[in-house]
Amino acid sequence: MTEGANGGESGGGVADRRSPKRRRRDLSELVVLVRPPGNLTATRAFAADELDQAHAYAAEHSARVEQLAE
């Protein structure tokens, strides 16, 4: 009998099967960046069709919307 990392349990554990809230984008689709001050992990990039969401996210986090270079 083989033991898993959890002591006597064998098997793979729990899988997270939630759908992402936003679809994945190609890097070339991203046009703006929002960097909340003091929280690097909250940085998000947005595509042109998500500009309303970018501005809402920036307002929510006291940040500004930064245009990415073309």
C-alpha positions in Angstrom: 0.0 0.0 0.0 1.3 3.4 -0.9 0.8 6.5 1.3 0.1 9.9 0.0 1.5 13.2 1.2 -1.4 13.5 3.7 -0.3 10.5 5.9 -2.4 7.5 5.2 -4.5 8.9 2.4 -3.8 8.1 -1.2 -5.1 10.0 -4.2 -4.9 13.3 -5.9 -6.9 15.7 -3.6 -9.5 18.2 -4.5 -9.7 19.9 -8.0 -10.9 23.4 -8.4 -13.4 23.3 -11.3 -14.7 26.9 -11.2 -14.7 28.8 -14.5 -12.5 31.9 -14.6 -14.4 35.2 -14.2 -12.6 36.7 -17.2 -11.5 34.9 -20.3 -7.8 34.5 -21.1 -6.4 37.1 -23.5 -3.4 37.1 -25.8 -0.8 39.6 -24.7 -1.4 41.6 -27.9 -5.0 42.2 -26.8 -4.1 44.0 -23.6 -4.2 47.8 -23.8 -4.3 49.1 -20.2 -2.9 48.3 -16.8 -4.2 49.0 -13.3 -1.7 48.9 -10.5 -3.2 49.5 -7.0 -0.7 51.3 -4.9 1.1 49.1 -2.3 -0.4 45.9 -3.6 1.5 44.4 -6.5 -0.5 41.2 -6.5 -3.7 43.2 -7.3 -2.2 44.5 -10.6 -4.5 43.6 -13.6 -4.3 44.2 -17.3 -7.4 44.8 -19.5 -8.3 44.6 -23.1 -9.9 47.4 -25.2 -13.4 45.9 -24.6 -12.9 45.9 -20.9 -12.1 49.6 -20.4 -15.2 50.2 -18.3 -14.1 47.4 -16.0 -10.6 48.8 -15.8 -11.9 52.2 -14.7 -14.2 50.6 -12.2 -11.3 48.5 -10.8 -9.1 51.5 -10.6 -11.7 53.6 -8.8 -12.3 50.7 -6.4 -8.6 50.5 -5.5 -7.6 54.1 -5.6 -5.4 53.5 -8.7 -5.2 54.9 -12.2 -5.6 53.3 -15.6 -2.2 53.3 -17.4 -2.1 53.0 -21.2 0.3 50.3 -22.4 2.7 51.1 -25.2 1.8 49.9 -28.7 
